[in-house]
Amino acid sequence: MLKQPNKKYTTNPSLLNQYNKFLTTLDQHKPINEIQPINEIYPKNNNTSNNIQNINSNSEDEVKKTIDLIVQKITENFNSNDYKCHQYTGQTNKDILMSKLEINDPNYYQDISIKTKPSYKVDLHIPKNENNSEIKETIFIDTEINCISDLLLLIEKYKIKPDIKYNINMKALHEIKVNLEELNNMIGMEKLKTNIVYQILYFIQGLHKNKNTGGDFMHTVIYGPPGTGKTEIAKIIGKIYSKIGILQNGTFKKVTRSDLVAGYLGQTALKTRDIIKEAIGGVLFIDEAYALGNPDKKDSFAKECIDTLCEALSDYKENLMVIIAGYESELKDCFFNYNQGLDSRFTWRFKTDDYNETDLYNIFIKKVKDIGWKLSEDSKITVEWFKKHKEYFIFFGRDIETVLAKTKIAHSKRVFCLPEQDKRKINIIDLNKGFEMYLNNDDVKNRKDNANNKKYLYSTLYS
């Protein structure tokens, strides 16, 4: 046993300070119930080990002195391995002391009870964090970004390495590589893609954050007719914002009028708020948003819905992106005109271009490949075929998908008795037969006549 001191023993404040550092670090790495008993950590220290057996029966001064011996051994090991508390916990010594009792408090040890076999243990030999590699090189990238391809080349050239630091956020760019490739592979829409690149460059640098107002609006409008990929674009934008940390999660909620408008006045606001709450932290996509209202602005349900949405655009501008899509003129008459505050809240405007015959051909080829089919070697399916029938594809990608479905049916009839190697290979015969089936719809059949009538009226009015 330790010899009873003749005078009142005072604990060493510097040792307690080191012990606070040590305990805080342990808390970050091991559960308390796994800490190794002191007599197992230091079996050779007979003085310490033997005294622990009878420590509960000793006087308060003996307890304090014994603890100082233990603390000294622990902190010597701790400091000799160059462990720094703030490397593991983010806390400085000042933070630790603020969260503890004053070290000179006479009651500091008043209620302490050291058991013979504590129910906690710790591995003192904590491996150093290998991810905190020392920066050996700083690379300053000086380049101009004008399109998605420029970003992809940048990502390919500059890899993420723990010992290299860049002057731009390469980690965030690597996170969105797949989404950039997905966007780049979409047919046409070159202007839209370029504008999205500008949007990415702006937000990835954090330039949207304002000192007093919190941040800029992220809400976006995508103008364009049906079948031009607006939904796919909205999904990609949402994924990009989520991965670069602007949005909290990858939520993407697509809604239409029926999801927002209720059957009775007063219920619409509640229904709209519930939908908005479900999208917080992600994207709320309202397809064909002009269907919410009408040009006369006499729809009270639409007014209630749009006013509720307008309020949310400001309230949740830092963790909600609302994307609306539809024809430009209809969105102005049936959506923006309902509330004058809407226009200023949708600061990003993109427009999908109408597809030409080459785009339609490429869309058809892409959709064939996406389903695991292919064109036969002598398919004779060309861009000219799509140019000839372009007037029937006013809904672009949607119509091409319908034609492909009919073409597959026609193909199944043609290859019914053929060997397996001839199946799932489309040729011009399949496409022509499928197109005939497509024209069985009267609405589709009249599209070319309607287009010719419009051309005739235009020529007579302006000739």
N, C-alpha and C positions, 0 to 999 in steps of 0.2 A: 504493500500500500504506500501511497504518497505520504510523506511526512507532513504532519499538520503544521502549517505556517504559523509563526508567532504574531504576525500582523495581518491586518485585513488585506486580502489579495484583490487586486484590480485587474480586470481583463485588459488585454492589449488591444487598443482601438484599431491599430494598423492591421493586426491579424483579422479582426472582425471584418474590416473593409475588404480584405482579400477574400475572405470566406463568402461574403455577400456576392462577390464576382463569381466565385466558383459555383455557388448554389444556383444562381440565376442561369448560368450556362447549362448546368445539369438539368434544370427544369425544361430546357428547350430540347433535350435529347433523349432522356429516359424517363419512363414513368416512375413515380416515387416508390411504388411497391417493388421496384426492381433494383434498388440501390444496394450494393454489396456491403455487408457488415464491415466495420473498420478493422476488426480483428482478423478478417479474411484478406483485406487489402494489404495490411501490414503485419503478417504473422510473426516477423522477426522482431518487431518492437514489443519485447516482453513487458516492459513497464506499462505501455499503453494498454496492451491486450489484457494483462492481468487486472489492471485497475478497473477496466470496464465491467468486470464481473461484479464488483462491489460498489459501483459508482452511485447507485441509488441510496446506499446507506451512508454515504459520506456527507460532509458538511457542504454548505453552499460554496465556500471558498475552494474546497477540494474539487468540486464540480467545475468551477471556473478554470482552475489551473489545468485540470485534465483536458478540458476542451481546448485550451490554448495549445497544449502539446499536440493534440489531434489536428487542430487547424493548421499548425505550423507544418506538420508532415504533409498534409493534403495540399496546401498552397505551394510548398516547395516543389512538389511533383507537378502541380498545375502550371506554375510559372516557368519551370525548367523546360517544359514542352512548348513554351511560347504560345500558349492559348490566350487569346484575348476575348473577353466577354462580348465586346461589341461586334466582333466578326460573326458570332453565332446568333445573337439576340437583337442587335440593333440598339441596345441600351448602353448608355455611357455610365461611368461610375456615379455621376450626379443623379441620373435617372434611378439607379438602384437605391442610392441612399434616401432619395425622396420617398421611395415606396416602402421603406423599412422604418422601424423604430430608431430613434437616435441611439447611436452606439454607446454613448455614455449614460444612457438611462439606467438607473440602479435596478429597475424592475425588468431589465432586458431578459434575464435568465430566470425570472421568478417562477414561471410555470413550466420550465423545461423538464422533460423527462426522457432520459436516455435509457432505452431498454437493453437488456442483455443481448437479444437477437432482434435487431430492427428489421422491419418488414420491407425495407427498401435497399436497393443496391445500385451501383453505377460502375461503368467501365471508365476509369480515369483516362485511359489511352484513347481518347476520341480522335479519329483520323482527321487530318486537316481537310478542309473543303477543296477538293480538286477542281471544282467548277470555278472557284475564284482565282483563276489563273492570272498571272502577272501579264499586263499588257506590254508586249515587246515591240509592237509596231502600230503606228497610226497612219492610216491611208486616207488621203484627201482625194476624193473623186471629183473630177471637174468634167462634166458632160452636160449635154442638152437633151432633154426628154421631150419628144413631140408626139409619140404614139406608143401603143402597147408593146410593139416590137422592141422599142428602145428600152423599155423597162425590163422586158424578158432577157435582153442581151446583158443588161446590167446585172441582173440576178445570176445569170449563168457565169459571168466573169468574176464576180466578187462573192466568194463563199463565206459562210459564217464559221469563224474559228475563234476559240476562247481567248487567244493571245493577240488578236487583231482588232483594232478599233477603227470604225469608219466615221466620216463626218456627216453621213446620212444614215437613216434608220434602215439598214440592210436587213436586219432581223424581221422587221415588219413586212418588207418587200418579199422576202423568202416565204413568209407565212401565206401570202396571197398569190403565189406563183400559179397554182392550179387554177384558181379563179380567173386570173388574167389570161391564161391559155384558153380557158373555156369561153371567155368573152371574145378573144381574138379569133377563135374558130367559128364564131357566128357569121352567117353570110351577110355581106354588105355592111351598111350602117357605119361607114368609116368616120363620118363627122361625129356621130354619137360616141363612138369608141374614144375618139380624141378628147371629147369633152369630159368623159368619165376619167380619163387619165389626169386631166387638169384638176378634177375634183379630188382624186386620190392624192396628188402632190400637195394640195392645199391642206387636207386634213391630216395627212401622215406627218406633217411638220408641226402640227398643233397650232397652226396659225388661226384656227377658228376660235380659240379660247380668248375671251376678252376679260379684262380685269374687273369691270364693274357689272357687265351684263351676263356673265357666265359662259356664253358661247354663241356661235352662229346657228341659224336654223339649218337642219339637214334635209328638210322636206323637199321632195322632188316631183316634177311632172314629166311624164313620158308621153309625148304626143305621137299619134299614129293610128292607122286603121287596124282592125282585127287581123291577126295572123302575121304580124311583123315582129314577133318575139318580145313583146313588152313584158310579159310575165317572167320570161327567162332572164331578161336584163335586170328586172327588179330583184329577183332572187340572187343574182350574182353580186349586185351592189350591196345587198344586205349581208352576204357572206364576207365581202371585203371589209365592210365597216366593222363587223364583229371581230374579225381576225386581227385588225390593226388596233383594236382596243377602243374604238369610238363608241360602239354599242356593246352592252354588257353580255349579250348572248346571241345565239343564232336564230332566234324566233322569227318566223316568217308567216304572217297570217294574211291570207287572201280573202277578201270579203266583197260582197255586192250589196245592192240596195236592200235585199230581203234580210241580210244579216244585221243591218243597222236600223231599219225602220220597223216600228211596231204597228199594231192595229189600232191603237188609241193614242190620242194626244197625251203627253206626259210620260208615256211608256217608252217613247222613242229615245228620249234623252238618257234614260236609265239603260236601255239596251245598247246604245252607242257607247256609253261610259264603260260598260262591262267588256265590250269588244276592245276598247282602247287599253284597259287594264291588262287584258290577256297578251297584248302586244308590247307592253312596256319592256324596254331593254332590247328591242329588235325592230322589225319592220312591219308596218300595217300597210298592206297593198290593196287599194280600192280600184278594181278593174272597171273600165267603162264608167267612171265616176259621174259622168253627165247624166246617167240614169237616176241619180238621186233626186234631181229636180226637173224643171221644165222652163222653157223660155218666158212664160207668163209669170213665173214666180208666185203662183197661186197654191202651191202645195205646202200646206202647213206642216205636214210630217217631215218633208224635206228640209224646211227651214229650221225645224227643231233639231234635226240630225246634224245639219251643217253648222249651226251655231255652236252646238256641243263640241263638234270636231274642232272648230276654230279655236275654242278656248283651250282645248287639250294641246293644240299645236304649240302654244306658248308655255303652258304649264309643264310639259314634258319634253321641251326642246333639246335637252341635253342627253336624254336616254330613250328617245323615240324618233324613228324616221317614218314619216307617212309618205308613201308614193302613190300618186294617182295616175291613171292612164286613160287615154281616149282621144277622140278627134279634137283638134285645137278649138275650132269654132263652137262645137257643142259644149266643151268644158267651160268656155267663157260664158255662154248664155245660161247654162243649166247648173253650173257649180259656182264659179267665182262671183257671178253677179248676185248671188244670194246673200253674200256677206262681204263687205268691202275690205275686211281685214284679212281675207284669205290670200289675196294676191301677193302681199308683201311677205307672207310666211313661207311661200314656196319659192325659194331663191334659186333653185337649180332646175333648169328646163332642158330636156333632151327631146330630140325628134327622130323618129325612125323614118327612113325614106321608103318610098314605094319601091318594090323590087322590079327589076327589068328581067328580060327573058333569060339572060345569063344567070342571074341570081336564082330564078325559079328552077333552072336546070340543076344548079349546084345544090339547091335545097332538096330536090328530088334524089340526086345521087347520095347526098348525106343521109337522108332518111332510109334509103335502101341499105346502106352500109350499117346504119344503127340497128337494124333488125336482123343483121347477120346474113342478108341476101346480097346478090351482086348482079351486075349486068352481064349478059352473055357476051362472048368475045365478038360476035357479029350482031350486036343488039340493034344497031342503026338508030339508036335514040340520041338525038342531037339538040343543040340549042335552038335550031330552026323550028323544031317541032313545038317548043314552048313559045316561041315568038308568034307562030301561027295561031295558037290557041290562048294567047295571053289574056284576052278580054273575058274569058270564062273564069279566070283566077283572081277575082277582085279581093278575095280574102287571103290571098298569097299563101303563106305557109299552111294555114288550115285547109285550104282547097287542095294543095299539093298532097297533104296527108290523106285526104279523102280519095283523091285519084289513085294514090298508091294502094289504098285498101281495095279499091275496085280492081286494080291491075293484078293484085295477088289472087283475087277470086278468078279472074280470067285465066291467069297462069295455071291455077290448079286444074282447070278443065282441060287445058292444052296438054299438060304433062301427065295426065292420069295414068296412061299406060306406058310411060317412058321410064327408063332406068333412073335410079336415085341420083346419079351424077348429073342428070339434066334438070333436076328440080332446084328451085330457089335461084334460078338464073333468068332474069327478065329480059325480054327482047321487045322490039317495036310492035309485034303482033299482040303481045300481052297488054302493052300500053294503050294501043288503039281500041282494043276490046274493052279495056277498063274505062277508057274515056267515054265510050258509048254508054256504058252503064251509068257513068257520072252524069251524063246529059239527060237521063231519064227523069231527073228532077226538073220540073217546069221553071222553077226560079233560076236554076242554073242555065237552062236552055235559052231563056230570054235575055240573059246578060249581054250577049253580043249585040242583039238588036237595040237594047237600051243604050249601050255605049255608042252605037252608030247614030242613034237619035240625038244624043247629046252633042256629038260632033257636028251633026247637021244644023242643030239650033245655034250652036256657037258660030258656025260659018255664016249663017244668014244674018245674025245679029251684028256681027263685027266686020262684014265684008263691004 
